[in-house]
């Protein structure tokens, strides 16, 4: 059946004060929709993307003829069934795929924002998603769904706008980053900022690009998204050629793969956006941010929650998801939890897995009429 994919650009003329204190008078949000909003306007689902994601979550894009990053999850008859739901996915503010961000032109200076673009937090994203919800005349979200950084946004929605979300699906996420995760992000940022073509973030205005630094950052990040078992199964210690070269060029298949991933990423992502996204991850700590107000926020929330983790995810392991579950149970929330057996590492939330998909389908079907 027809996915009914539509791509559009929302011009938001409502000013927004960001967590950092700066104010954006207006901004644009690129988004895609799938399915149709019903007459009762009670079938809308918000999809929140992770660090390197964007608005193109499903179907084949007319822009690049490529399938969406969650095409196996969203569509007719799929776990997030577009025959039944109106699905919205946007490129978050600060992104580099059509929404206002560091690579956009600042109307005041007529130059690229670059590193002058303010750092955005998960709370800021949720505020802008609320503005998009209003723009689309959607009264509330039936589900807010996301994996990794997207899952953190779903959790934030349940606290920030507890009356505007009916179900929260939080996949491969954590209530905050560990010191180790912050460390990985800092090494990635340093790889970018030490590139001689970074130019203090002003590279686009100087017709340069820190591609070497961004490529290294992506290579590092990609290692953390995979598991040891998945790398062993896919690459092992296989050589590119029959003999060792005894130099510093590519010997092993895993080296070739990582270099390819880094080079591919550079062609369609902005370095300043990568810096911004990793900082947003680092700053995420809603339990601390809400403080004494957390109990009140959770008391107001009537959502059902589904929390999913994966056994081989060492970046956000199951114990981190269980922290979210325990918090919600302590406040007497309706929580379902599933720990999925998978060798896919952190990226398992993007992969096909029968158990994972069954859990998603069953929760969505059960919650649809609730």
Residue, then its C-alpha position, 0 to 999 in steps of 0.5 A: x500500500x501507499x506510504x503517502x510520504x510527504x516532505x515539507x519545510x515548516x517556517x516557525x515564526x515563534x521566537x524560542x528562548x534556548x537553554x543556553x539563554x540565547x533567543x532564536x526569533x524564527x527558524x525552519x524545520x524540515x520534516x516528513x510525514x507518512x500516512x494520514x491524520x484522521x478526523x479525530x486527530x488522535x493517531x499522530x506519532x512523532x519519530x525522534x532521530x538519533x545523533x546522525x539521523x534526519x527527517x527521512x525515516x521511511x520510504x524512498x526519498x526523491x532527493x537522493x533515491x535512498x530508503x529512510x534510516x528506519x524504513x524497516x520499522x515504519x510503513x504499511x503493515x510494519x510495526x509503526x503502521x502507516x495504514x493506521x497512523x500519521x507519522x511525523x519525523x523532523x530534522x532537529x533544530x541544529x541539524x544539517x539536512x534542511x532545518x536551521x543549523x550551523x550550516x544555514x545562512x544567518x540572516x543578520x550577517x548573511x554568512x553561515x552561522x558556523x560555530x556561532x550557532x547556539x548549542x541546542x539541548x534535548x529540552x530545546x528540541x522538545x520545545x521545537x517539536x511542540x511548535x511543529x505539532x502546533x504548526x501541523x494542528x496536532x493536539x497530542x502525540x499518540x506515541x513518541x518513539x526514538x532510539x538512542x538520542x531519539x529515545x532520550x527525546x521521547x523520555x524528555x517529552x513525557x516530563x516536559x509536556x506530560x499532558x501531550x503524550x499518550x505513549x512513550x517508546x524509549x529504545x537503547x537509551x539512558x537517563x544520562x551519559x556516563x563519564x565514558x560516553x562523554x569521553x568518547x564524544x570529547x575525543x570525537x570533538x577534538x578530532x574535528x577541532x584539531x583539523x587545520x581546516x576547522x577554522x574555529x568553526x568558520x570553515x564554510x565561510x572560508x570555503x574549507x571543510x574539516x573532512x579529516x577530523x569529521x571522518x575520524x570522529x565518525x570512525x570512533x563513533x562507529x566503533x562504539x555502535x557495533x559489538x565485538x561479536x558483530x565485528x568478529x562475525x563480519x570482519x574477524x581478522x580478515x586481510x584485504x590482500x593475501x599478505x601483510x604490507x608492513x606499512x600503515x596502509x589498510x591491511x585488515x577488512x575492518x580498517x577498510x570498512x571504518x575508513x569507508x564509513x568515515x569518508x561516506x559520512x563526510x559527504x553528507x554531514x556538517x562538522x559543527x552539527x556533529x559537535x552540537x549533537x554530541x554536546x546535546x548528548x552530554x548535557x542530557x540529564x532531565x532528572x537533575x534538570x527537573x530536580x524537585x519538580x520531577x515528582x510533579x511532572x511524573x504525577x501529571x503523566x498518564x502515559x504508557x511506557x515501553x523501554x527496550x534494550x539490547x544485550x550487546x549494546x555496550x554504549x547504552x547497556x540494559x542496566x542503563x535502560x533499567x534505570x529509567x524503568x526503575x524510576x518510572x516504577x517508583x512513581x507508579x507509571x505503567x511500564x513495559x520492558x524488553x531486553x532483546x537478545x542481539x549481537x548488533x551492538x548499539x545499532x541493533x535498534x536500527x536492525x531487523x529482529x523478530x523479537x524486537x519487532x514483535x514487542x513493538x507491534x504488540x505494544x503499539x496494538x495494545x496501546x492504540x485504543x487505550 
